[in-house]
Amino acid sequence: MQQQMQEHTLAISGMSCGGCVNAVRKALSALPGTQVDAVAVGSATVSYDTGLTAVAALEQAVRDAGFDLDTAGVAGKTGDAGSGHGCCG
């Protein structure tokens, strides 16, 4: 079976430090068929095999790591470190 790779960028809120970046990278890397291309405070870009993983799974992995998706799609937005999100609060 041939891989059907797609790239997707997630806008993530609640990230505020390197620990948050590492938590998101780890959560996304754990999914089958994913290659994490870049993670920064506020966003993650992932290439994924559409036969193994869906965008919904990427989004759920981010939520399970303790972060929210920025549904407005504004990458780079950071959350309040005291908001109880992610690794910092």
C-alpha positions as CSV (number, residue, x, y, z in Angstrom):
1,M,0.0,0.0,0.0
2,Q,1.3,3.4,-1.0
3,Q,1.6,6.1,1.7
4,Q,-0.7,9.1,1.1
5,M,1.1,11.8,3.1
6,Q,-0.5,15.1,3.9
7,E,0.8,18.1,5.8
8,H,-1.3,19.9,8.4
9,T,-0.6,22.9,10.7
10,L,-2.4,23.1,14.0
11,A,-2.8,26.4,15.8
12,I,-2.5,25.6,19.5
13,S,-3.4,27.8,22.5
14,G,-2.1,27.3,26.0
15,M,1.6,26.8,25.1
16,S,4.0,29.1,26.8
17,C,7.5,27.4,27.0
18,G,9.9,24.7,25.8
19,G,8.2,22.2,28.0
20,C,4.9,22.8,26.2
21,V,6.6,22.4,22.9
22,N,8.2,19.1,24.0
23,A,4.8,17.8,25.3
24,V,3.1,18.5,22.0
25,R,5.9,17.0,20.0
26,K,5.8,13.8,22.0
27,A,2.0,13.5,21.8
28,L,2.0,14.0,18.0
29,S,5.0,11.7,17.5
30,A,3.2,8.9,19.3
31,L,0.5,8.7,16.6
32,P,1.0,6.1,13.8
33,G,2.1,7.4,10.5
34,T,3.1,10.8,11.7
35,Q,6.2,12.9,11.2
36,V,6.4,16.0,13.3
37,D,7.9,18.7,11.0
38,A,8.0,21.6,13.4
39,V,6.6,22.6,16.8
40,A,6.8,26.1,18.3
41,V,4.9,27.9,20.9
42,G,1.4,28.3,19.4
43,S,1.7,25.8,16.5
44,A,2.7,22.4,15.2
45,T,3.2,21.2,11.6
46,V,2.8,17.5,11.0
47,S,3.0,15.3,8.0
48,Y,0.8,12.2,8.4
49,D,-0.2,9.1,6.4
50,T,-3.9,9.5,5.7
51,G,-4.3,5.7,5.8
52,L,-3.1,5.5,9.4
53,T,-4.0,8.9,11.0
54,A,-6.6,11.6,10.5
55,V,-6.6,15.3,11.4
56,A,-9.1,14.5,14.2
57,A,-6.5,12.2,15.8
58,L,-3.9,15.0,15.6
59,E,-6.2,17.4,17.3
60,Q,-7.2,14.9,20.0
61,A,-3.5,14.2,20.7
62,V,-3.0,17.9,21.3
63,R,-6.0,18.1,23.6
64,D,-4.9,14.9,25.5
65,A,-1.5,16.6,26.1
66,G,-3.4,19.4,27.9
67,F,-3.7,22.1,25.2
68,D,-6.5,23.7,23.3
69,L,-6.8,24.2,19.5
70,D,-7.0,27.8,18.4
71,T,-10.2,27.4,16.4
72,A,-9.7,30.9,14.9
73,G,-6.6,29.5,13.2
74,V,-4.2,32.1,14.5
75,A,-0.9,30.3,14.9
76,G,1.5,31.8,17.4
77,K,-1.1,32.7,19.9
78,T,0.1,31.8,23.4
79,G,-2.0,31.0,26.4
80,D,-1.9,32.4,29.9
81,A,0.6,30.3,31.8
82,G,-1.6,30.5,34.9
83,S,-4.7,29.2,33.0
84,G,-4.2,25.6,34.0
85,H,-3.3,24.5,30.5
86,G,-0.4,22.4,29.3
87,C,2.7,21.9,31.4
88,C,3.0,25.3,33.1
89,G,-0.1,25.7,35.1
